[in-house]
């Protein structure tokens, strides 16, 4: 069935309305993964996402943005040079995270003077390195029992940043810098950390971290990013799902068009404690780290693909997500099917789009999952209704050829290529795009998919 997904994803282009944003994160620590897991900006497809967020920079003790890795400046340049290939691509720099378990923003937001110093630094740093905007990774705000003060100060920071960005654009005659934020999805944290109705109008988009709802820190298996609650959830866990989290943000005053649904390109793992293998099975900590991400309890999608070759995959109907087990290891993950379910749900709520954590944990090289490069994000992109990428092989245009005018007068959709069963045409707004099936497969017009001969 997995072999059918590339063409099925394309078919969704015709049926699902386009969302405006597909934001993809990349991490500067992925460069240290071994072998085929190593990821740098050279691996970014400039046509895959509308925005790429580079994570992560931090703040020093004088409220200045500073790099974390020794080669961040070089990686900034490589990433932002991709805009020479795709001028519509937008890039943002993410700042924040934690230092020794504490947000570097805590001291910065405490006084007007420190906020002003940070804002001046942000504008200078972003302009110097050719970023289009700033992403605030405000993830652990409360400090020393003062969550109310922290969230009020964060609101001030957001408002002051936008005012400064407006002034900078006016004075420099440049496009105004974008401002976004990565925000929590657990209800208690949202209420403690954000004045939602006050910050939402000033942010260009809001990245909901609708993942890590469950993990190996719990004593029973639970999915990392379920769409809905399970029948076994109780207490606060009935809200540990995408539907409840997004609903809470909307009820708290966030406009739907500002919210981006968070989709993980990784899975959370457990070590099973008994013979039980289903949802809610007893566990004893995390499964071993993957060979590339090397973090216990956490596997990149491409590591999940390796695991699936010997595992038993299952589908959780009530939550619209998959899991798999093998040899005492349990992983809950997202795949093309669950992404499609989430896109359908996201579209019904009129959200502004999606964001993915991260580019570097999808099968970016196509070496692991036998589904081409970026199988998850490519499927997501097409499921969201974005037009074919310019990097997709176009039909010949240098000579007079019937292929060139194949789509003239035809409805948008997929069509067989009579001259080559291993390829098929996609018509989009009168343009003709030539796609290739995976090696060994041919296109079947009856199912609008690639399948075995």
C-alpha positions as CSV (number, residue, x, y, z in Angstrom):
1,X,0.0,0.0,0.0
2,X,2.9,2.4,0.7
3,X,3.8,2.3,-2.9
4,X,0.5,3.9,-3.8
5,X,1.1,7.0,-1.7
6,X,3.1,9.3,-4.1
7,X,0.4,9.5,-6.7
8,X,-2.4,9.4,-4.2
9,X,-0.9,12.5,-2.6
10,X,-0.9,14.3,-5.9
11,X,-4.5,13.4,-6.4
12,X,-5.4,15.3,-3.3
13,X,-4.2,18.5,-5.0
14,X,-7.4,18.6,-6.9
15,X,-9.7,18.2,-3.9
16,X,-8.2,20.2,-1.0
17,X,-8.0,23.9,-0.8
18,X,-4.6,25.5,-0.6
19,X,-3.4,26.6,2.8
20,X,-1.1,29.6,2.8
21,X,1.9,28.4,4.8
22,X,4.0,25.3,5.1
23,X,6.7,26.2,7.5
24,X,9.6,23.7,8.0
25,X,12.2,23.8,10.8
26,X,15.8,22.7,10.5
27,X,18.2,22.2,13.3
28,X,21.9,23.2,13.4
29,X,22.8,20.1,15.5
30,X,21.7,17.7,12.8
31,X,25.0,18.3,11.1
32,X,26.6,16.1,13.8
33,X,24.6,13.0,13.0
34,X,26.7,10.2,11.5
35,X,26.6,9.0,7.9
36,X,23.4,9.5,6.0
37,X,21.8,11.2,8.9
38,X,24.0,14.3,8.6
39,X,21.9,17.3,7.5
40,X,23.0,20.8,6.6
41,X,21.4,23.6,4.6
42,X,22.8,22.0,1.5
43,X,20.1,19.3,2.0
44,X,17.2,21.8,2.0
45,X,14.9,21.7,-1.0
46,X,14.2,25.4,-1.8
47,X,10.8,24.6,-3.3
48,X,9.5,22.2,-0.6
49,X,8.3,24.7,2.0
50,X,7.1,28.3,2.0
51,X,9.2,29.2,5.0
52,X,12.3,27.6,6.6
53,X,13.1,28.3,10.2
54,X,16.7,27.8,11.3
55,X,17.0,26.6,14.8
56,X,18.7,27.7,17.0
57,X,20.4,30.8,18.2
58,X,20.5,32.1,21.8
59,X,20.8,35.3,23.8
60,X,23.9,36.3,25.8
61,X,24.1,38.0,29.1
62,X,23.9,41.5,27.5
63,X,20.8,40.6,25.6
64,X,22.4,40.2,22.2
65,X,21.5,37.4,19.8
66,X,24.5,35.1,19.4
67,X,25.1,31.8,17.4
68,X,25.4,28.5,19.1
69,X,27.4,26.4,16.6
70,X,30.9,27.3,15.4
71,X,29.7,27.4,11.7
72,X,26.3,29.0,12.1
73,X,27.4,32.0,10.0
74,X,28.3,29.7,7.2
75,X,25.1,27.8,7.4
76,X,23.0,31.0,7.5
77,X,24.6,32.0,4.2
78,X,24.0,28.6,2.6
79,X,20.4,28.6,3.6
80,X,19.7,32.1,2.6
81,X,21.4,31.7,-0.8
82,X,18.6,29.3,-1.6
83,X,16.4,32.4,-2.1
84,X,18.4,33.0,-5.3
85,X,16.9,29.7,-6.5
86,X,13.4,30.3,-5.2
87,X,12.8,34.0,-4.6
88,X,9.5,33.3,-2.9
89,X,11.1,31.3,-0.1
90,X,11.2,33.0,3.3
91,X,13.7,32.2,6.1
92,X,13.5,32.9,9.8
93,X,16.0,32.6,12.6
94,X,14.7,30.9,15.8
95,X,16.0,32.2,19.1
96,X,15.4,30.8,22.5
97,X,15.2,27.2,23.7
98,X,16.8,26.6,27.1
99,X,20.2,27.1,28.7
100,X,20.7,24.7,31.6
101,X,16.9,24.1,31.6
102,X,16.0,27.8,31.6
103,X,14.8,30.1,28.9
104,X,17.3,32.8,27.9
105,X,14.4,35.1,27.5
106,X,13.6,35.3,31.2
107,X,16.2,37.9,32.0
108,X,15.8,39.6,28.6
109,X,12.1,40.4,29.1
110,X,12.5,41.5,32.7
111,X,13.2,45.2,32.0
112,X,12.4,47.7,29.2
113,X,16.1,48.4,28.7
114,X,17.0,44.7,28.2
115,X,14.1,44.2,25.8
116,X,15.2,47.2,23.8
117,X,18.7,45.9,23.6
118,X,17.5,42.5,22.4
119,X,15.2,44.1,19.8
120,X,18.1,46.3,18.4
121,X,20.3,43.2,18.3
122,X,17.6,41.2,16.5
123,X,17.1,43.7,13.8
124,X,20.8,44.1,13.2
125,X,21.5,40.4,13.2
126,X,18.6,39.4,11.0
127,X,19.4,42.1,8.4
128,X,23.2,41.2,8.5
129,X,22.5,37.5,7.8
130,X,19.7,38.1,5.3
131,X,16.9,36.4,7.2
132,X,13.3,37.5,6.6
133,X,12.2,37.3,10.2
134,X,12.5,36.1,13.8
135,X,11.0,33.1,15.4
136,X,10.6,33.2,19.2
137,X,11.1,29.8,20.8
138,X,9.3,30.8,24.0
139,X,8.9,27.3,25.4
140,X,9.7,27.4,29.2
141,X,8.6,30.8,30.3
142,X,7.7,30.5,34.0
143,X,10.6,31.2,36.4
144,X,10.8,31.4,40.1
145,X,7.1,31.1,40.5
146,X,6.2,34.2,38.5
147,X,4.3,33.0,35.4
148,X,2.0,35.9,35.4
149,X,4.8,38.4,35.2
150,X,6.6,36.3,32.5
151,X,3.6,36.1,30.2
152,X,2.9,39.8,30.6
153,X,6.5,40.6,29.8
154,X,6.3,38.3,26.7
155,X,3.3,40.2,25.5
156,X,5.3,43.5,25.9
157,X,8.2,41.9,24.0
158,X,6.0,40.8,21.1
159,X,4.4,44.3,20.8
160,X,7.7,46.1,21.0
161,X,9.3,43.8,18.4
162,X,6.5,44.5,15.9
163,X,6.7,48.3,16.5
164,X,10.4,48.2,16.0
165,X,10.1,46.0,12.9
166,X,7.6,48.5,11.4
167,X,10.0,51.4,12.1
168,X,12.9,49.5,10.6
169,X,11.0,48.8,7.4
170,X,10.0,52.4,7.1
171,X,13.5,53.7,7.7
172,X,15.4,51.1,5.7
173,X,12.9,50.9,2.8
174,X,13.1,47.1,3.1
175,X,10.4,44.6,3.5
176,X,9.2,44.4,7.1
177,X,10.7,41.5,9.1
178,X,8.3,38.7,10.0
179,X,7.6,37.6,13.6
180,X,6.4,34.1,14.6
181,X,6.5,32.0,17.8
182,X,6.7,28.4,18.7
183,X,4.1,27.9,21.4
184,X,3.0,25.1,23.8
185,X,0.1,22.8,23.2
186,X,-0.7,21.5,26.7
187,X,-3.6,23.5,28.1
188,X,-2.1,24.2,31.5
189,X,1.1,25.5,29.9
190,X,-0.8,27.7,27.5
191,X,-2.8,29.3,30.3
192,X,0.3,29.9,32.3
193,X,2.5,31.2,29.5
194,X,0.6,33.3,27.1
195,X,-1.9,36.2,26.9
196,X,-3.2,34.6,23.7
197,X,-5.7,37.3,22.7
198,X,-3.0,40.0,23.2
199,X,-0.1,38.4,21.3
200,X,-2.0,36.8,18.4
201,X,-2.8,40.0,16.6
202,X,0.9,41.0,16.4
203,X,2.4,37.6,15.3
204,X,2.5,36.8,11.6
205,X,1.9,33.1,12.4
206,X,1.9,30.9,15.5
207,X,3.5,27.5,15.4
208,X,1.5,25.2,17.7
209,X,3.8,22.4,19.0
210,X,1.0,19.8,18.7
211,X,3.4,16.9,19.5
212,X,5.1,15.4,22.5
213,X,1.7,14.8,24.1
214,X,3.0,11.4,25.3
215,X,6.4,9.8,25.6
216,X,8.6,7.5,27.6
217,X,8.3,9.7,30.7
218,X,4.9,8.0,31.2
219,X,4.4,4.4,32.4
220,X,2.2,3.3,29.5
221,X,2.3,3.6,25.7
222,X,0.7,6.8,24.2
223,X,1.0,8.4,20.9
224,X,3.2,11.4,20.4
225,X,0.8,13.4,18.3
226,X,-2.8,11.9,18.3
227,X,-5.5,13.8,16.4
228,X,-8.1,12.9,19.0
229,X,-8.2,11.5,22.6
230,X,-8.3,7.7,23.1
231,X,-11.1,6.0,25.1
232,X,-8.4,5.1,27.7
233,X,-7.5,8.8,28.4
234,X,-8.6,10.3,31.7
235,X,-8.0,13.4,33.7
236,X,-6.0,16.0,31.9
237,X,-4.9,13.5,29.3
238,X,-8.3,13.9,27.6
239,X,-6.8,17.2,26.3
240,X,-3.5,15.7,25.2
241,X,-4.3,15.7,21.5
242,X,-4.3,18.0,18.4
243,X,-8.1,18.6,18.4
244,X,-8.3,19.7,22.0
245,X,-5.1,21.8,21.8
246,X,-6.1,23.8,18.7
247,X,-9.6,24.3,20.1
248,X,-8.2,25.8,23.3
249,X,-6.0,28.2,21.3
250,X,-9.1,29.2,19.2
251,X,-11.2,29.6,22.4
252,X,-8.5,31.8,23.9
253,X,-8.7,34.3,21.1
254,X,-6.3,33.2,18.4
255,X,-7.5,33.8,14.9
256,X,-7.6,30.5,13.0
257,X,-5.7,31.9,10.0
258,X,-2.7,32.7,12.4
259,X,-2.4,29.1,13.7
260,X,-0.2,26.5,12.1
261,X,-0.7,22.9,13.0
262,X,2.5,21.2,14.2
263,X,3.4,17.9,12.5
264,X,6.3,15.8,13.7
265,X,8.6,13.9,11.4
266,X,9.7,11.7,14.3
267,X,8.2,9.1,16.6
268,X,8.4,8.6,20.4
269,X,9.4,5.2,21.7
270,X,8.9,2.9,24.7
271,X,10.3,-0.3,26.1
272,X,7.4,-2.7,26.7
273,X,7.2,-4.2,30.2
274,X,4.8,-7.1,29.4
275,X,3.5,-9.0,26.5
276,X,0.8,-6.3,25.9
277,X,1.6,-4.2,22.8
278,X,-1.4,-2.0,22.3
279,X,-2.2,1.6,23.3
280,X,-1.8,1.9,27.1
281,X,0.5,-1.1,27.4
282,X,2.8,-1.0,30.5
283,X,6.3,0.3,29.8
284,X,9.6,0.6,31.4
285,X,11.3,3.7,29.9
286,X,12.4,4.4,26.4
287,X,13.6,2.1,23.6
288,X,17.2,2.5,22.6
289,X,18.2,5.6,20.6
290,X,18.3,5.4,16.9
291,X,21.6,4.9,15.1
292,X,21.5,8.5,13.7
293,X,19.6,10.6,16.2
294,X,21.1,8.7,19.1
295,X,18.5,9.8,21.6
296,X,16.7,7.3,23.8
297,X,12.9,7.4,23.3
298,X,13.1,9.3,20.0
299,X,13.4,8.1,16.4
300,X,13.5,10.2,13.2
301,X,11.0,9.1,10.6
302,X,13.8,7.5,8.5
303,X,14.8,5.4,11.6
304,X,11.2,4.4,11.9
305,X,11.3,3.2,8.3
306,X,14.2,1.0,9.1
307,X,12.3,-0.4,12.2
308,X,9.2,-1.1,10.1
309,X,11.0,-3.6,7.9
310,X,10.8,-6.1,10.8
311,X,8.0,-4.6,12.9
312,X,4.2,-5.0,13.1
313,X,2.5,-1.7,12.2
314,X,-0.9,-0.9,13.5
315,X,-3.5,1.9,13.1
316,X,-5.2,3.6,16.0
317,X,-8.7,4.3,14.5
318,X,-9.9,6.6,17.2
319,X,-6.8,8.8,17.1
320,X,-6.0,8.5,13.3
321,X,-2.3,7.7,13.9
322,X,-0.1,4.6,13.5
323,X,2.3,2.7,15.9
324,X,4.5,-0.3,15.5
325,X,6.1,-2.9,17.7
326,X,9.0,-5.3,17.5
327,X,11.2,-7.1,20.0
328,X,9.9,-5.2,23.0
329,X,10.2,-1.8,21.3
330,X,7.1,0.3,20.7
331,X,7.0,3.5,18.5
332,X,4.1,5.9,17.9
333,X,4.8,7.9,14.7
334,X,3.2,9.9,11.9
335,X,3.1,8.7,8.3
336,X,1.5,9.8,5.0
337,X,-1.9,8.5,6.1
338,X,-1.9,10.3,9.4
339,X,-0.7,13.5,7.7
340,X,-3.6,13.3,5.3
341,X,-6.0,12.9,8.2
342,X,-4.5,15.9,9.9
343,X,-4.6,18.0,6.7
344,X,-8.3,17.2,6.3
345,X,-9.0,18.2,9.9
346,X,-6.8,21.3,9.6
347,X,-8.7,22.4,6.5
348,X,-12.0,22.0,8.2
349,X,-10.9,24.4,10.9
350,X,-9.6,27.0,8.4
351,X,-6.1,27.0,10.0
352,X,-3.4,29.0,8.3
353,X,-1.3,26.0,7.4
354,X,1.2,23.6,9.0
355,X,4.7,23.6,10.4
356,X,7.0,20.5,10.5
357,X,9.5,19.6,13.2
358,X,11.9,19.0,11.3
359,X,13.3,18.8,7.8
360,X,16.3,16.8,9.0
361,X,14.2,14.0,10.5
362,X,12.2,13.2,7.3
363,X,13.9,10.9,4.9
364,X,15.5,13.9,3.3
365,X,17.8,11.9,1.0
366,X,15.4,9.2,0.1
367,X,17.9,6.6,1.3
368,X,15.7,4.8,3.9
369,X,12.0,4.7,3.1
370,X,11.9,3.8,-0.6
371,X,9.6,6.7,-1.3
372,X,11.9,9.4,-2.7
373,X,13.3,12.3,-0.8
374,X,11.2,14.0,1.9
375,X,8.3,11.5,1.6
376,X,6.4,12.9,4.5
377,X,6.8,16.6,3.7
378,X,6.3,16.1,0.0
379,X,3.1,14.3,0.7
380,X,2.0,17.0,3.2
381,X,2.8,19.7,0.6
382,X,0.7,18.1,-2.1
383,X,-2.1,17.2,0.4
384,X,-2.3,20.8,1.4
385,X,-3.0,21.8,-2.2
386,X,0.2,23.5,-3.2
387,X,1.0,23.5,-6.9
388,X,3.7,21.2,-8.3
389,X,7.2,22.2,-7.4
390,X,9.3,23.9,-10.2
391,X,12.0,21.3,-9.4
392,X,9.6,18.5,-10.5
393,X,10.7,17.4,-14.0
394,X,8.8,19.6,-16.5
395,X,7.5,18.3,-19.8
396,X,10.0,19.3,-22.6
397,X,9.7,22.9,-23.7
398,X,12.6,23.3,-26.1
399,X,11.0,21.6,-29.1
400,X,7.5,21.4,-30.6
401,X,6.1,18.4,-28.9
402,X,2.6,17.2,-28.2
403,X,3.5,16.8,-24.6
404,X,3.9,20.6,-24.3
405,X,0.2,21.2,-24.9
406,X,-1.2,18.0,-23.3
407,X,-3.0,19.9,-20.6
408,X,-4.4,22.6,-22.7
409,X,-8.2,22.4,-22.2
410,X,-8.0,19.5,-19.8
411,X,-9.2,19.7,-16.1
412,X,-6.7,19.6,-13.3
413,X,-5.7,16.1,-12.4
414,X,-3.6,13.1,-13.2
415,X,-3.4,11.4,-16.6
416,X,-1.5,8.4,-18.1
417,X,1.4,9.0,-20.5
418,X,0.7,6.6,-23.4
419,X,4.4,6.8,-24.4
420,X,5.8,5.7,-21.1
421,X,3.9,3.6,-18.5
422,X,6.5,4.5,-15.9
423,X,5.5,8.2,-16.0
424,X,2.3,10.2,-15.8
425,X,1.1,13.7,-16.4
426,X,-0.3,16.2,-13.9
427,X,-2.3,19.0,-15.2
428,X,-2.4,22.1,-13.1
429,X,-3.9,25.4,-14.4
430,X,-3.2,24.5,-17.9
431,X,0.5,23.6,-17.3
432,X,1.9,20.1,-17.9
433,X,4.1,18.4,-15.4
434,X,5.8,15.0,-16.0
435,X,6.2,12.8,-12.9
436,X,8.0,9.5,-12.6
437,X,6.9,6.5,-10.6
438,X,9.3,4.7,-8.3
439,X,11.6,2.2,-10.1
440,X,9.7,-1.0,-11.0
441,X,6.3,0.6,-10.7
442,X,4.0,1.9,-13.5
443,X,1.1,4.3,-13.5
444,X,-2.5,3.0,-13.3
445,X,-5.1,5.4,-14.3
446,X,-7.8,3.3,-12.7
447,X,-6.5,4.3,-9.2
448,X,-4.5,7.4,-10.2
449,X,-1.5,5.8,-8.5
450,X,1.8,4.0,-9.1
451,X,1.6,0.3,-8.6
452,X,3.3,-2.9,-9.6
453,X,2.8,-4.0,-13.3
